Amino acid sequence: MSLSCCWSRSKQKSGENKTLSTFSLMDPPTSPAAQNPSSLHSDSIISSLLSFPASTPFSIACSFDRELEKALASASDDASVQDRLLNRTIQLASLLLDSTERCFRKRASAHNSVAWVLPPELTVKVFSKLDTKSLMQAAACCTMFNKCAMDRSSYAHIDLTTADNEVVCTMIHRAGKELRSIKLGHVTRRYGPDPAPTSIWFNGPFLSSLAYNNGFLGSRLRSLRLYNIRWMTSSSSFEVFSFCSNLTDLRIVGSNCPFRQLFMTLTKKCRLIEHLCLGTYFPLGTMDASTVSHLIELVTKSPNLTSLTLLCFQLTNEMARNLVESCRKLKYLNFSRSPKINGHFLRDLGNSCKESPLQTLVMRNCVKLEEKEVLELCNTLLKGNFKFIRHIDVSSNNGLVSDDGRRSYKPKFPVEKLKEERPDVTLVADFPLERSGKRYHVGVEGDDEELKEIEMMEVENDEEDDDDDSSEDDDDDV
């Protein structure tokens, strides 16, 4: 049937020569039984078009041109009527293209469902390991992936390098009862004239969604890691921790965080913390007695605390000693870039904590760390103290302070004897000379390597936590 005949018949049915019948693109499709004769006639025309005999694209294009010219000639001499005919033709062509693309996507999705070897539940498990940006990209691939990506379990571990309040809240609500961890920001910073793009700025309590439904979502959270986050300091920014009673892993690095208020809130509401990592990129001012008191109280009232990292804190030897003695289960201790510690507190620990479970001690780039104190630590190890310690790192770009006050880059430690008597202990003492051109990247320009290690140091624990979470009773709903 020619295009001109279709156009003429359309005019006859409408009863008006200058009015073009229209249809709604939003009308839902009807079942075949409910189709009227007009719909059946349209189906017949489309079927004829789809069964068009094979021919060259040029030949088909010429046929379309001829029929369109005939339709225009038989329509009317009125230019507006001809314009409507052309617009309708474009609309019909667009609908055919859209329908073809929908069918293509359906076939591709069906193919993916057959070709994809993992069942939906395992696909969701894989998606739950992706960072949030990669998850969004996977969701856009096909219908099957999109369905799996919409599962709440896929958002159990939220990982965003850039975001705003609305995005974070959306992700939290999308995870719902499956929420387990949130990681926001870049682990490492960019250096140069404009490092700001690596920071995320929030205008208010960006984790307020955790308080939803009387804190139900916050109670599901196990791990919270914030890197280079900037938010407006207010009491509401810390109220959210009141709902995170099951938090076991907290890391806040490079943020404008008032630590005194944070310590108070954590002490009251978060008693299950196992891994605590706090750090700034520049030394804080002298910690007042109140802040230190709340920090020690937090450590003392966290019976499960096994890992403590305080980067660039103005800790004194006495503060360091009190912190370690207050936590008898501590296995990992990191006081890197502490500008005041000289290491004397280690002598006291050697006497008071002979059976300490401490396994890893890191004091990188502590500018006042003395050579004699590290030597005394080595002698303490040779005496059999710190039985469980396995790794010690005292590396520094600035060397150690020698007895005469100078910088020592080649300290004389009993390394060989230590290897013989304590072969299970690894001592890392790297002091590159400035003139050699080699630098140990743990200085004021950031904790890149430090933070990467911190990110990786509990991989096994995280996997164990995931196994524990899978056995929890999740009958509760939001």
N, C-alpha and C positions, 0 to 999 in steps of 0.2 A: 504494500500500500504506500503511495507516495506521500511526502510531507505536505504537499498542497491539498491532497484529499483529506488528510487528517485535519488540517486547518479549516477547510470548508465545513466538514462535519462538526467541528467544534463550534463554529459560528451558528450552524443550524440548531444545534441543541441549546445554545444559550439564548436564541431568540433575538439577539441584538448583533448588528454588524460591527459595532464599534466597541463592544465590551468583550473583554477577554476573561474567560473563566480562570479562577485562581484556586489554589488549595493551600492548606496549612501544612507547613513542614513539621509541625509538632503533633499532628494527629497520630494517635497510636495505630499500628497496623491491625487490620481486622482479619478474622479467620476466613478461610476459603468459603465456608458455608454461609458467612454473613456478607460476602461480596455481592455487590449489585451488578447488573449487566454492564454498566459503564466500566467497573473495575476489571471485569472479565475481558472486556474489549481492550483495555489498556494492557493487560497481561499478554493478550494475543499479539499486540503490536510489538511489545518488548521482546517476546519470544521470537518473533520473526526477525527482529534486529539481531538478537544473539545467535540466530542460526544463519546469519548472513554468510553466503558462500565465501570460501577463501579467495582472496584477491590481493593485489598489491596495494599498499597504503595510498599510492598516488591515484589508483583507479577508484578506491573508496572515497577519497577526498573529492574527486571530480563528481562522483555521484551525489554526495552531500551538497556540493555547490549548485549543481543543476536543480535539485529538488528545492533547495532554499530559494533560489531565484524564482522558480515557478510559484512557490507559496507566496512570496512577496508580490509577484505580479497579479495573482488572483485575489490577494487580500483586499486591497483598497489603494486608492491614490493618496489617502490621508497618511502623511508621514508619521503621525503619532501611532496609528494602527500598525504600521510596519515596524516601528521601534518596539512596540509591545511584543510583536512576533519574534523579533530578534532576541529580546530579553528573555522571552519564554524558552526559546531554543537554547540559550546559554544556561538557563536554569535547569532544563532537562539534562543537558550534557553534564552539568555539575552534579546533579543527583545520581546520574549513572556512574560518574567517577567515584563519588562518595560510597555508593553501594558496592562497587568493585573493590575499593580499599577495605571496606568492612569484611567482605568475604575473604579477602587475602589475609587479613589479620586473624580471622577465625581459623582458617586453614593452617596458618603458621603456629597459632596457639595449640591446635590439635596435634600438629607435628611435634611441637616442643614437649607436649605432655607424653607422647610416645617415646621420643628420642631421649628425654631427660631421664637419667638412670635412677635418680634419687626419688623416693616417695615424698609426698608433701611434708610430712613431719620432720624428715631429715633436712629437707630444703629450708624449712623454717629455722632449724637448728643452725645451719650454715649462715643464714641471713642474720641470725642473732649475734654472730661473731664479727659482722661487718661494721665499719664506722657508718654513721648515719647518712653521710653524703653518698657513699657507695650503695647503701641500701636503697636510696631514692633512685639512683641510676638503674639498679637492677629492677625496680618496680616498673620502670618505664619501658622495659624490654618487650614484655608480652603479657597477655592476660594471666597466664599461669603464674609467672613470677610476681605479678601485681597482687594476685590473690594471696600468695604466700607472704609477700611483704606487708600485707595489711594485718597479718596475724599479730596479736599482742606480744607474743614471745619474740618476734623479730626486733622489738624495741626494748627488750629487757636491759640491754646495755647501750645507752645513748652516748654517742661520741661525736661531738661537734667542735670544729676548729673555729668557726664563725657562726654567730647566731644573734638573735635579739630576744627580748622578753617573750614575744608571741610565739616564736619558733620553739623555744625551750618548753613553754607551757603546753604547746600542742603535742610535742614528742612525749612529754610526761603523761598526759592524758591518754595518748594513743597506746602507751605501754600498759597503763592501768595496773592491775594486780601483778603483772609479770615484771614490773620494774625492779631491777637489781643494782644497776650502776649508772652513774652519770659522769661523763668526762667532758669538760669544756675548755677550749683554748688550746694554744700551741704549747707543746712541751718545752720547746726551745725558742729563743728569740732571734730575730734578725738584727744584725748590727749595721751601723752606718749612720748617716745623717737623719734617717727617718725610720726608727724601729717600731713606731707606733702601730703600723698595720697588724702586728701580731697580737695586739691586745684587743680584748672584747670589752666594750663599754656597755653597762647596763644602767638604765635609769630607774632604779627601784629594786624591790625584792624579786629578782628574776626566778627564784625557786619557790615562789609562793604557792605554786600548784601542789607542792608536797603537803600542804596543810589541808588540801581538799578532803571533804568527807571526814572531818575530825582527825585528819592526819593519817588516813588509811594508806595513801600513796607513800608518804614519808616513812611509814613503818615497814614498807617493803624494801626500801633502799638499803643496800649493804656497802656500797662503795661510792664515794664522792671525790672527784679529782678536779681541781680548778687551777688552771695555769694562766698567768698573765691576765687575770680578770680584774676589771675596774668597775666598781659599783659605788653608788652613793652611800656613804656611811650613815647608817641609821639603826635604831634598835630593831626595826622590822626585818632588817637584813639577817639578823641572827635568830629571830624567833622561829625560823623554819627548822633549825637544829632541834628545837623542842619536840618535833614530830619524828625525828630520825633516831628513835631509841635503839634500833637494831643495826646501826652503822658500825661497821668493823674496820673500814679503810677510809681514812680522810687525808687528803693531800691538798694543801693550799700554798702555791708558790708564785711569787711575783705579783701579789695582789696588795692593794691598799687596805689591809685588814687590821683593825684595832684588836690586837691579840688578847689583851686583858679581858675584854668582854667575851671574846670567843672562848677563852679558857673557862670562864665562869659558866657559860651556857653548856659547854661540853661536859663539865664536871657534874652538873645537875641532871642532864638528860641523856647523855651518851656514855654509858658505862661499859659497853661491849667492844670498844675500840681495840683493835689488835695492831694496826699499822697507822702511825701518825707521822706525817711529813709536813713541816711548815718551813717556809723560807722566803727571804727577800733577796733582792739583787744588790742591795747596798746595806751596810751595817746599820741596824737600828740604834737609836740613842740608848744611853745607859738604861737598862731595864730597872724600873723602880721596884722597891721591895714588894709592893702589892701584886704587880704582874708576876714576879718570880714566885711568890707565895701561891698564886692561883695556878701557875704552871705545875708546881710540885704537887699541889693538891690533885690536879687532874691526873698526873702520872700515878699518884698513890692510889686513887680511887678507880683506876682502870686495871682491874686484876688480870685481864687478858692481853695487856699490851706486851708485844714481843718485838716490835720494831719502832724505833724513835729516831727521827731525822729533824734536826734543827739547823738550817743553813743560814749563815751570816748573822747569827744571834750574838748579842753582846753578853755572852756567858762568862762568868768568872770560874776559877777552879772549884771554888766552894759550891757554886750553883751546879756545876757539872757533876760533882761528887754526890750531892744531895739527890739529883735526878736519877742517877744510876742506882744508888742505894735504895731509892723509893720504889724501884721496879725490879723485883726479884726474878721475873720471867724474861727479862730483856735478852734477845738474841742478836739483834742488829742495832748498832749505835752509830750515828753519823753526826759529827759536830763540825763539818767542813766550813772553812772560811770564818771561823769564830776569831775575832780580832784580839781577844784578851787571853784565851787559854794558852798556858805554857806547858801543860802536860803534867803538872805536879799532882793533880787529882788522881792520876793513875797509880801513884805509890800507895795512896790510901786504899784504893780499890783492890790493889794486890794483896793487902793485908785483911781487909774486911770482907772481900768477896772472892775468896779463894775457890769456892765451889760455884762461882757465877756461871750461868748457862750461856753467857755471852759468846757468840760465835764470830761475829764480824764487827770490827772497830775501824771507823773511817774518820780521819782528821786531815783532810786535804787542805793545803794552802792556808793553814793557820799560821799567820805571820810571826807570832810570838812563841811558837812551839820550840822548846829547847832540845838540843841534841842530847844532853845528859839525861833528860826525862825519858826520851825514847830508848836510850841505852839501858836505863833502869828497868823499863818495861821488858826489854829483851832478857835481862837477868832474872826478872820475875818469872818469865815464861820458862827459863832454864831450871828454875827451882821447882817447877811443877804447878805453879798457880795458873789460874784461868785454863782449867783443864779442857774446856770445850771450845776454846777459841780456835778458829781456823784461818782467819784472814785479817790482816792489819794493813792499813794504807795510810802513810804519813807523807805522801808526795807533796811537793810544793815548787812553784816557780821561784820562790824566794829563798829556798834552802831552809836550814834550821839555824837557830841562834846558838852559837858556841859559847864556851865559858868566858871568853874575852869580849863578848858582845857583838862579834862579827858574824857575817853570814857564812854558814858552812854548807858547801855543796857536795863534799865527799866525806860524810861522817863514817866513823869506824864502828860498825856494828858487828857483833859476833854471828855473822850470817851463816858461816860454815858450821859452826858449833850448833847453831839453832837447827840447821837442816839435819844434823846427826841425831840430836836428842829430841827434837820436836818436828819430825818430818811431815806431820800433818798440818803444820802452820805455814802460811804463806805471808811473807813480809814484803810489802811493796813500798820502796823508798826511792822515788825518782826525783832527782833534783837537777834538771837541765841547766847548764850555764847559759846565761843570756847571750854571750858571744857566740855560742854554738848555733844559734838560729832555731834551736828546738825549743818549743814551749809546751808545757803541760797544761792542757785546756781545763783548768779548774779555777781560773782567776776571777777578777772583778768583771770581766766580760761575759760572765754567765756560768751556769752549771750544766752546760749541754751534756757532757758525758755523764756527769753525776746524775742528772735527772733521767737520762736514758737507762742507766743502771737501776735506778729506783723503780722505773717503770717495769723493768724485767725481773726484779729480784723476787717477786712473789708469784710468778707464773704458775708454779705448781700449786700454791695455795689457792689461786683463783680457780684453777681447774677443779680442785677439791670442793671449793665453795659451790661451783656449778653443779657438781654431783649431789651435794647436800640439798641444793635448792630444788632439784628435780624430784626429790623424795618428800618434799614438804606437802602438806595438805593445802591445796589451793581452792578449796570449795568457796571461800569468801569471794565476793565480787564487789566492784565499785558501786 
